[in-house]
Structures are given as structure tokens and as C-alpha cells.
């Protein structure tokens, strides 16, 4: 299972990559693995506001329907347009082509509540116990 360095991770298994005030958000390799084959993704529209810790979308797999939670607050500035037609990309490349949305963050301090890759790895190990 892949847990790339340099990203931030939420307790709900979202990842965040940041560049200046823009956060790219996706679900982790662990999350897509737990969900199984993803068949549908519902994402917000460009211009929508999202709030930290609130659901902003839905991922539907052959096993379950799960909310996707916002790891930061801000305004959606880009949505991965390929996912409605090809949701399986999230399974194949969760940290690359399977990104979900890009958000202009209201407050970069939101990132302080997220985990680095080692903390996230430890959380996953605890969940398995």
C-alpha cells in the first residue's frame, strides 16, 4: 500500500497536496482498497464552497457508498472532469490521475490538523489491531 511522502492525510482517508493556497484533494490508496471497485463519484461544482470536516462528495463502489470529507475549507477551483466517465481511475492511480478536486484554501492553518505520511501509517496500523 502506497503512502507518499510530502502529502497530508486526514483521519477519513483523504490526502492533500498543496501549492501556495491551492490544495489538491483525493482519497488514499488505503481508502480505495477498502472500497473496492469504484463505480460512481459525485463531486461539487467549480465555485462551490467546502468546509473542513464536512462531506463534499460521494464515492460509490461495488461494496459501499461513502462520503468524502473536506480536509480543508475553501472554494472549489477545479474538478477532475475525467472521473464521472472513468471512476476506476481512482482505484488505478489514487495519488495521480485519480485526484478529485482542487480548492483555494481559506486558511492554510487547516493543514496543521492533518497527518504526515508516518502518522497516517501509524493510524492505519492501529486500525488493523
C-alpha positions as CSV (number, residue, x, y, z in Angstrom):
1,X,0.0,0.0,0.0
2,X,1.3,3.4,-1.0
3,X,1.6,6.3,1.4
4,X,3.6,9.0,-0.4
5,X,5.8,11.5,1.5
6,X,5.1,15.2,1.2
7,X,1.3,14.8,1.4
8,X,-1.0,15.5,4.3
9,X,-3.6,12.9,5.4
10,X,-7.0,13.1,7.2
11,X,-8.5,10.6,9.6
12,X,-11.2,10.0,7.0
13,X,-8.5,8.8,4.5
14,X,-8.3,11.8,2.2
15,X,-4.9,13.1,1.0
16,X,-3.9,16.8,0.4
17,X,-1.1,18.1,-1.8
18,X,-0.6,21.9,-1.5
19,X,1.0,24.5,-3.7
20,X,0.7,28.0,-2.4
21,X,-3.0,28.4,-1.4
22,X,-4.3,25.6,-3.7
23,X,-5.0,22.2,-2.2
24,X,-5.4,19.1,-4.4
25,X,-7.6,16.5,-2.7
26,X,-8.1,12.8,-3.3
27,X,-8.7,9.6,-1.4
28,X,-5.8,7.5,-0.2
29,X,-4.7,4.1,-1.6
30,X,-6.0,2.5,1.7
31,X,-9.5,4.1,1.1
32,X,-9.8,2.9,-2.5
33,X,-8.6,-0.5,-1.4
34,X,-11.2,-0.7,1.3
35,X,-14.0,0.5,-1.0
36,X,-13.2,-1.9,-3.8
37,X,-14.0,-1.2,-7.4
38,X,-15.3,2.4,-7.6
39,X,-18.3,2.7,-10.0
40,X,-19.5,6.3,-9.4
41,X,-18.2,9.6,-8.0
42,X,-20.3,12.7,-7.1
43,X,-18.2,15.8,-6.8
44,X,-19.0,19.5,-6.1
45,X,-19.0,22.1,-8.9
46,X,-16.4,24.7,-9.5
47,X,-17.2,27.7,-7.4
48,X,-18.8,25.6,-4.6
49,X,-17.6,26.3,-1.0
50,X,-16.5,23.4,1.1
51,X,-16.0,23.3,4.8
52,X,-13.3,21.4,6.7
53,X,-14.6,18.1,8.1
54,X,-17.9,18.3,6.2
55,X,-18.8,16.0,3.3
56,X,-18.2,17.4,-0.1
57,X,-18.8,14.4,-2.3
58,X,-19.7,10.7,-2.5
59,X,-17.8,7.7,-3.7
60,X,-19.9,4.6,-4.7
61,X,-18.2,1.2,-5.0
62,X,-19.4,-2.3,-5.5
63,X,-19.2,-2.7,-1.7
64,X,-20.4,0.6,-0.2
65,X,-21.4,4.3,-0.6
66,X,-19.1,6.6,1.3
67,X,-19.0,10.4,1.9
68,X,-15.8,12.2,1.0
69,X,-14.8,14.7,3.8
70,X,-13.1,18.1,3.2
71,X,-9.7,18.1,4.9
72,X,-9.6,21.9,4.4
73,X,-12.1,24.8,3.9
74,X,-12.2,26.8,0.7
75,X,-13.6,27.3,-2.8
76,X,-13.5,24.6,-5.4
77,X,-11.5,25.9,-8.4
78,X,-11.1,22.7,-10.4
79,X,-12.9,19.3,-10.6
80,X,-11.3,16.2,-12.1
81,X,-13.6,16.1,-15.2
82,X,-12.4,12.5,-16.2
83,X,-13.9,10.8,-13.1
84,X,-17.6,10.8,-14.0
85,X,-16.8,8.8,-17.1
86,X,-13.9,6.8,-15.6
87,X,-14.3,6.5,-11.8
88,X,-12.0,3.4,-11.8
89,X,-9.0,5.8,-12.3
90,X,-9.3,6.4,-8.5
91,X,-8.5,2.7,-8.0
92,X,-5.7,2.7,-10.5
93,X,-3.9,5.9,-9.6
94,X,-5.3,7.4,-6.4
95,X,-2.4,9.9,-5.9
96,X,-2.1,10.9,-9.6
97,X,-4.8,10.9,-12.3
98,X,-7.3,9.9,-9.6
99,X,-7.3,13.3,-7.8
100,X,-10.8,14.6,-7.1
101,X,-10.8,18.4,-6.6
102,X,-8.6,21.5,-6.3
103,X,-9.5,24.0,-3.7
104,X,-8.3,27.5,-3.0
105,X,-7.9,27.3,0.8
106,X,-9.4,29.9,3.1
107,X,-6.8,29.3,5.8
108,X,-3.6,27.3,5.4
109,X,-3.7,26.6,9.1
110,X,-6.3,23.9,8.3
111,X,-3.3,21.8,7.3
112,X,-2.0,21.7,10.8
113,X,-4.7,19.3,11.9
114,X,-3.7,16.7,9.2
115,X,-1.1,13.9,9.5
116,X,2.2,13.4,7.7
117,X,2.8,10.0,6.0
118,X,4.4,8.4,9.1
119,X,1.5,9.5,11.4
120,X,-1.0,8.2,8.8
121,X,0.8,4.9,8.6
122,X,0.7,4.5,12.4
123,X,-3.0,5.3,12.4
124,X,-3.6,2.5,9.8
125,X,-1.6,0.1,11.9
126,X,-3.7,0.9,14.9
127,X,-6.9,0.4,12.9
128,X,-5.8,-3.1,12.0
129,X,-5.2,-4.1,15.6
